[in-house]
Amino acid sequence: MSAAPQVALAVVLRVLVRATDPARREAMRKLVVDAGHLPVDSPSAADVVLSDQVHAGFAAMPEHGGQSLFTPRELEVLGAIGDGLTNKMIARRLDISPHTVKFHVESLLRKLGARTRAEAVAKAREHRLSNTVEL
Amino acid sequence: MTELIEQFSSELAARTAALQGAVAAIRLPRGRYVSAILWRPDVVVASEQSLPEREEFDLVLPGGAQAKARLAGRDAGTNIAALRLTQPAAPPVLAPGEAQAGALALALGADGSGGVSARLGLVNLAGPQWHSLAGGLIDRRIALDLRLARAEEGGPVFSAAGAFLGMSTFGARVRVLVIPAATLERIVPLLLKDGRVARGWLGVALHPVAVPDALHATAGQPSGMMVMSLAEGGPAAKAGIVPGDIVLSVNGAQALGFRRIAAQLAADSIGRTAALRVVRGGSVLSLDAVVGARPAA
């Protein structure tokens, strides 16, 4: 008999997933299913709500006066860092030179005020969540 | 000196007692409740974000009487929900007043059994109008220098003179904000009439980006809004917008900030054409989208 530990779920929760970004919502739904819980669509049928909102509360629409913005290329590099890719792998994925990747990464770290790649990914996620508006 | 403090204290208590007739409690699941304002004899106003999605609510009126109310409408844009009581109550008349930074503010909440809870603080900020993340226009930015319990959200806020400043709510980072009386006057009648506040909608999630150097001259502006995601079958998707496009302008209004674009999507924009200028793959395109109505949150 296999001695693999079995994790028994005490309860199956009905979970309402809330995210403005459809791709993100889908990823969160998958997380819920993989954890053995049941995603539901109606708030009245839900035991708990899983939301990607960092700040609860009635928030103001952000204005980005003066703060440094990322270029589309920097956003791509940021996404690749988030996927755990090295500079060499990013260069291959985006079809640019490793030197250019290094340049973009340095620019990203500076703009985000981050010291490590992991810190940059975390800060960028928060930045993106609070600066993406559905219109 | 003691007399002055006692006088101040008893005036506050008297004010609270005189105004507590405007505070109701809305029952929530699992024995919890949230505060609300008896705005008119048959209309109750509450913080939209605090209410579960339901049509019928059980209320506790001032004095402890039980009541039932039906949801008349909710607007996430201004964070206002309006409910209609099945039996009219007898609230005090709320005389609206203007908030002034540095002045005292008295925030009332419900205690869940017909009584009142009170908080005193300064009007921390009384600024100009602002847009919420959900696209609503709030007439003034009023923040209070006080703490509020979860259950006290949605109660009325008064000036020292007893004038009605608005409804308390939580902003970002649990900061206590006031939805001004003027915004309630503007939005609640719309909710009672139509059940919602119509707002224009493109069906895009936008994120500000810098326009790449090579495209500065063509774009004619330093930044734009990248399309991060699209609502399937939404107005922008129908117009041929794809994720990754950088929106430069909407109806000629440069996409340098969210408010400028939101201003193009007022209620009267629904059904009209919005001219979009976007950057895609190194060139600038012009696309026309028919503005839709923003679906309920």
Boltz contact constraints between the chains, C-beta under 6 A:
constraints:
  - contact:
      token1: [A, 20]
      token2: [B, 205]
      max_distance: 6.0
  - contact:
      token1: [A, 21]
      token2: [B, 205]
      max_distance: 6.0
  - contact:
      token1: [A, 21]
      token2: [B, 229]
      max_distance: 6.0
  - contact:
      token1: [A, 22]
      token2: [B, 229]
      max_distance: 6.0
  - contact:
      token1: [A, 43]
      token2: [B, 53]
      max_distance: 6.0
  - contact:
      token1: [A, 55]
      token2: [B, 172]
      max_distance: 6.0
  - contact:
      token1: [A, 55]
      token2: [B, 173]
      max_distance: 6.0
  - contact:
      token1: [A, 57]
      token2: [B, 170]
      max_distance: 6.0
  - contact:
      token1: [A, 57]
      token2: [B, 171]
      max_distance: 6.0
  - contact:
      token1: [A, 57]
      token2: [B, 172]
      max_distance: 6.0
  - contact:
      token1: [A, 58]
      token2: [B, 49]
      max_distance: 6.0
  - contact:
      token1: [A, 58]
      token2: [B, 79]
      max_distance: 6.0
  - contact:
      token1: [A, 58]
      token2: [B, 169]
      max_distance: 6.0
  - contact:
      token1: [A, 58]
      token2: [B, 171]
      max_distance: 6.0
  - contact:
      token1: [A, 59]
      token2: [B, 133]
      max_distance: 6.0
  - contact:
      token1: [A, 59]
      token2: [B, 172]
      max_distance: 6.0
  - contact:
      token1: [A, 60]
      token2: [B, 130]
      max_distance: 6.0
  - contact:
      token1: [A, 61]
      token2: [B, 131]
      max_distance: 6.0
  - contact:
      token1: [A, 61]
      token2: [B, 133]
      max_distance: 6.0
  - contact:
      token1: [A, 61]
      token2: [B, 258]
      max_distance: 6.0
  - contact:
      token1: [A, 63]
      token2: [B, 257]
      max_distance: 6.0
  - contact:
      token1: [A, 64]
      token2: [B, 208]
      max_distance: 6.0
  - contact:
      token1: [A, 69]
      token2: [B, 208]
      max_distance: 6.0
  - contact:
      token1: [A, 69]
      token2: [B, 209]
      max_distance: 6.0
  - contact:
      token1: [A, 69]
      token2: [B, 210]
      max_distance: 6.0
  - contact:
      token1: [A, 69]
      token2: [B, 223]
      max_distance: 6.0
  - contact:
      token1: [A, 70]
      token2: [B, 209]
      max_distance: 6.0
  - contact:
      token1: [A, 71]
      token2: [B, 210]
      max_distance: 6.0
  - contact:
      token1: [A, 71]
      token2: [B, 212]
      max_distance: 6.0
  - contact:
      token1: [A, 72]
      token2: [B, 209]
      max_distance: 6.0
  - contact:
      token1: [A, 131]
      token2: [B, 207]
      max_distance: 6.0
  - contact:
      token1: [A, 132]
      token2: [B, 205]
      max_distance: 6.0
  - contact:
      token1: [A, 132]
      token2: [B, 207]
      max_distance: 6.0
  - contact:
      token1: [A, 132]
      token2: [B, 228]
      max_distance: 6.0
  - contact:
      token1: [A, 133]
      token2: [B, 206]
      max_distance: 6.0
  - contact:
      token1: [A, 133]
      token2: [B, 258]
      max_distance: 6.0
  - contact:
      token1: [A, 134]
      token2: [B, 205]
      max_distance: 6.0
  - contact:
      token1: [A, 135]
      token2: [B, 202]
      max_distance: 6.0
  - contact:
      token1: [A, 135]
      token2: [B, 261]
      max_distance: 6.0
